[in-house]
Amino acid sequence: MIFRKFVFTFFLVQLSFSGFTQETEFATKKVVLVILDGIPAEVLEKTDTPNLDEISWEGGYSRAWLGGERGKYSETPTISAVGYNSMLTGTWVNKHNVKDNRIQFPNYHYRTIFRHFKEVYPDKTIAIYSTWLDNRTKLLGENLPETGYLQLDYYFDGLELDTLRFPHDEQSLYIHQIDKLVADYAAKDILEKSPDLTWVYLQYTDDIGHKYGNSSQMEEAVREADRQVGVLWEAIKKRQYAFNEEFLLLVTTDHGRATGGFHHGGQSDEERNIWIVSNQPLNPRFQKFPAIVDIFPTVASFLDIPIPRNQAMELDGVDMWGKVYASDLKATIEEDNLQITWESYDQSGEGRVWTTFGNQFRYGKMDQYTYFGKVDLKAGKAELDMKGYEFKNAKVVLELPQGFLNYWISRP
């Protein structure tokens, strides 16, 4: 029951981070990302989950969110594949363009963390273990020209298409069976092959939510998902002990559920609220209601993946591993005055404000930015003169000492 431990875990994370240094004795860093489909925070917090509890004791637990900015340009459906791609690309749907589970027209110019990693470290290994084949073939886009013919080194998926071995039934027992096989296979590969960047996806909890809502059946499905996470966690602990490796394990979900727990897809708080569990103490961003898009820059920071400047300026997430300076950039324009605000985490440091009046990046081209000056990050706000600039839409970017924040504005 993560909720009853949340306050103490929050305090523990604060203590751990205050004295925490990222220089450790471990020689090699690895990341495992786990998505447990469609588990509301409220259900997770009242269900007995000893494995997730143990992981959170080592790192932390936080409620989190997804869905972009409600009612604005980045508003994002609370649908499974949409949530997965927000995690993978660090962007909302207005950029990655995966609008539903059909995954019809993904914009691969917004690259996944897997593609970035493999392009920087071609000799290191990436893996996916999934109860849904489309995660590899469409979202990661394996072997597509649009993704530079990305190749997964290890994968285990597609069992849902084998209807002879796994006949589909109304109770989704076949998905339950597949989830167990996926978790076991992933744990075996982690233990024996230890991919450098791994994604594990398990589906059964979402199927049960659609059928039974917030119920005893859903709680049992969550307990089963926790047992499967435990299999992965045991493999990770053995690797760390025996092979001088350090893992970042992040477990999350892809959406909440509307009142009653049956459905999702809308913008209610219940559907937008999710959670993240980490085995590593993370920075103060993690303690202040992080977003699913924060996972991308966190993985990039942990694995030392340099993101090209033009790509980094598109990211909607904030690093939860390295030093955090600011988050939650907002911008408004009144006549010729651009007013921007942000959440400040640091009492020192300068930011630089850039603006572009087009959106060529979505077409694979370079945006042309205009520099508008420096700002004092601890102030949390600034006002800039935009007199003489004619535009309908603009992207405002706040460059930080490490990383970027961005926000789209439109003239009234």
PyMOL commands that set and color helices and strands:
alter all, ss='L'
color gray80, all
select helices_A, chain A and resi 2-18+41-46+50-58+80-89+93-96+113-120+134-139+145-147+159-161+173-192+204-212+216-243+269-272+284-287+292-302+309-312+361-363+377-379
alter helices_A, ss='H'
color red, helices_A
select strands_A, chain A and resi 28-36+60-65+126-130+154-156+197-202+245-252+273-278+326-334+337-344+350-356+370-376+381-385+393-399+404-410
alter strands_A, ss='S'
color yellow, strands_A
deselect
rebuild
show_as cartoon
